[in-house]
């Protein structure tokens, strides 16, 4: 039983690492594209910079929100692992 618990914990750590890594990579790619398109738009129409900047910050907030959801999910799996509940209940811990 202890071997199963250790295996689930180790696989959970790997899954959390993947969740955080892909979330960070996706956010980095998203911010790169967002910044590039903002600069392109600002270079084409400099008078639109305030409107473009406002929209850019809204989209940046949404990009960060997706990453924060991933971090919350990763923390949930780290500290309140639902996959361990059946094993710990059966073991009587």
C-alpha positions as a printed NumPy array, in Angstrom:
array([[  0.   ,   0.   ,   0.   ],
       [  2.827,   2.394,   0.855],
       [  4.388,   1.733,  -2.558],
       [  1.157,   2.775,  -4.285],
       [  0.992,   5.97 ,  -2.242],
       [  4.613,   6.812,  -3.093],
       [  3.993,   6.094,  -6.777],
       [  0.906,   8.317,  -6.89 ],
       [  2.8  ,  11.098,  -5.114],
       [  5.722,  10.879,  -7.523],
       [  3.47 ,  10.875, -10.588],
       [  1.556,  13.818,  -9.139],
       [  4.807,  15.771,  -8.809],
       [  5.585,  15.06 , -12.469],
       [  2.072,  16.114, -13.509],
       [  2.327,  19.341, -11.488],
       [  5.652,  20.099, -13.163],
       [  4.093,  19.585, -16.581],
       [  1.09 ,  21.774, -15.688],
       [  3.321,  24.609, -14.474],
       [  5.82 ,  24.28 , -17.317],
       [  3.224,  24.27 , -20.079],
       [  1.358,  27.13 , -18.426],
       [  4.522,  29.215, -18.279],
       [  5.463,  28.35 , -21.859],
       [  1.981,  29.155, -23.15 ],
       [  1.928,  32.462, -21.33 ],
       [  5.372,  33.369, -22.648],
       [  4.327,  32.6  , -26.217],
       [  1.084,  34.521, -25.738],
       [  2.857,  37.58 , -24.359],
       [  5.386,  37.456, -27.186],
       [  2.646,  37.41 , -29.812],
       [  0.648,  40.059, -27.975],
       [  3.601,  42.415, -27.651],
       [  4.615,  41.929, -31.258],
       [  1.136,  42.658, -32.576],
       [  0.865,  45.7  , -30.306],
       [  4.108,  47.112, -31.673],
       [  2.981,  46.414, -35.254],
       [ -0.325,  48.186, -34.644],
       [  1.352,  51.114, -32.924],
       [  3.826,  51.501, -35.775],
       [  1.047,  51.538, -38.364],
       [ -1.289,  53.894, -36.523],
       [  0.462,  55.833, -33.741],
       [ -2.728,  57.746, -32.922],
       [ -4.361,  54.454, -31.838],
       [ -1.757,  53.655, -29.168],
       [ -3.983,  54.467, -26.135],
       [ -6.833,  52.254, -27.386],
       [ -4.45 ,  49.466, -28.401],
       [ -2.668,  49.653, -25.063],
       [ -5.93 ,  49.317, -23.14 ],
       [ -6.931,  46.277, -25.162],
       [ -3.45 ,  44.819, -24.808],
       [ -3.636,  45.045, -21.001],
       [ -7.061,  43.377, -20.97 ],
       [ -5.765,  40.472, -23.044],
       [ -2.623,  40.284, -20.882],
       [ -4.829,  39.961, -17.811],
       [ -6.738,  37.126, -19.44 ],
       [ -3.478,  35.388, -20.338],
       [ -2.348,  35.617, -16.727],
       [ -5.722,  34.394, -15.497],
       [ -5.364,  31.147, -17.429],
       [ -1.929,  30.585, -15.905],
       [ -3.214,  31.344, -12.4  ],
       [ -5.958,  28.745, -12.858],
       [ -3.265,  26.237, -13.785],
       [ -1.246,  27.167, -10.702],
       [ -4.326,  26.746,  -8.522],
       [ -4.963,  23.326, -10.021],
       [ -1.339,  22.337,  -9.503],
       [ -1.456,  23.452,  -5.861],
       [ -4.672,  21.491,  -5.368],
       [ -3.016,  18.33 ,  -6.673],
       [  0.068,  18.996,  -4.554],
       [ -1.598,  19.579,  -1.191],
       [ -5.039,  17.927,  -1.443],
       [ -4.366,  15.081,  -3.833],
       [ -7.74 ,  13.468,  -4.658],
       [ -6.008,  10.369,  -6.025],
       [ -4.625,   9.506,  -2.597],
       [ -7.977,   9.568,  -0.774],
       [ -9.06 ,   6.008,  -1.673],
       [ -5.678,   4.572,  -0.722],
       [ -5.326,   6.438,   2.564],
       [ -8.906,   5.519,   3.501],
       [ -8.21 ,   1.855,   2.767],
       [ -4.963,   1.971,   4.722],
       [ -6.667,   3.639,   7.68 ],
       [ -4.373,   6.697,   7.832]])
